[in-house]
Structure formats: structure tokens, C-alpha cells
Amino acid sequence: MRYALYFTPEAGSELAVLGDTWLGRSAATDKMIEQPDLPGLPGSDLARFTGPARRYGFHGTLKAPFRLADGATEAGLLDAMRAFASDTPAFDIAALKAGLLEGFVALTPDGPADQLNSFANRVVEHFEPFRDELSEREIERRNPDRLSSAELKNLLRWGYPYVFDQFRFHMTLSTRLPDAEAPRVLSAATRYFAPALKEPVPVRTLALFVEPEPGAPFRIHSRMPLATGQQHRKTA
């Protein structure tokens, strides 16, 4: 089993519903969802372009999937999440937008996101004791020869290339697209997600996703509520 610490929108929120429907699956219920026919992008094409992202569910990576280290337990991880969340204030992402990230369509911050980046950095560091070292096979899957020196160093130290200075928050919406297909998928995503992106995106929980067995769809195991203002003052 592997675990991952992700951001995912609040259950039932407009963004959560749109994201699950776009991908064709809910990580909360593990149920498939019929994907819509969108202008310029029929549901059959959307299903083809979202296959890999569908397995992971609608999320933004904070700490990438990991196996538990020797001596670590799921109960201990949940306790650590609960303590971390109770002393971490909730906040908003000022704005998200649909864009292209290395050939993938994704939702990314539209402008500076210092608080989000700081939050991600803390998650990576705080939960590192629970992460087992990567196997050689897991390292090879990341194509280390294609990584920059900084990304390779992060992979070997933290289990994921894109942390700290290399971190770019994103909520993946597609597989890597051919150049000819990317514009229409991006155009459809921009229109489709626009209603949910008119306001700041609240970050109110830290979510634990699980992969029950290799290759299985990731699903939401738990959500730990972040501290509200008064709650945080009590624990500060």
C-alpha cells in the first residue's frame, strides 16, 4: 500500500464536482462518473485524455505517494496528520487557472502563492519520517537521466523531484498531450472550470489518499481539518 498527502477541494464544492466529473471518477467514493460532451471536446476524447489522471483522482500533490517506513504505522501517520492540521491555519489560494504544464493541462496558481508553497514545504518535511526510501525501480520510473541536478537531488532525498524550489502546485487534468491536441483540451478546461474559479479556492483540510495495491486507483482515506483562526490561536 502507498499513501499520499494531497490537497483536494471540499466534498460537494463546485470545484470538487467539476474536477471529479472532468476526470470521470470520484476519489471519495471510488465510483466512475460519466464525462460530459464539451464544446470541441466530446466525452470520448475527454476519457482518452484523462486516463492516467483519473487513477490518482482530482488533487494537488503535497507529498507524493510513498510506502511506510519500517516501524511506521497508518495509525501513527493519522495521529501526525491530526496534530499537524490542528496547528496549521486554513488559508485560501488566491486564484487558480487552467494552463499547460510541460504538455499537461492542469489547474495552477494564477499569481504568487507563497502561503501555498510554504504549506507544501511543511508537509514534505513534517511527514518525511513516515516515508520509506525509494526502491531502485521507483527511482528508474522517474527517468532520473531527464531530471535536472536539483530535481535528482530532491528525488533521492525526499522521494519526489518537485519539492521546495522545484515545487509547482498543479491539479492535473490530462495526460501529456500531443501539440496538436493541447489547445482544444486547454480551451475546453478553461471554459469548463471558469465558474468554480471566480473566487479564491479555500484550503481547509489536509487529505490522505491511499493506493491499496500497485496500480489500483487512489482513493481518499481521511481528511484532517486545518485550524480556524480561533482554533489556531489556542494551539499556537
Helices and strands as residue ranges (DSSP letters): E 2-7, H 14-23, E 25-26, E 31-32, H 43-49, H 51-56, E 60-66, H 74-86, E 91-93, E 96-101, E 104-109, H 114-126, G 128-130, H 136-141, G 144-146, H 149-158, G 164-166, E 171-172, H 182-193, G 194-197, E 201-203, E 205-211, E 219-225, H 229-235
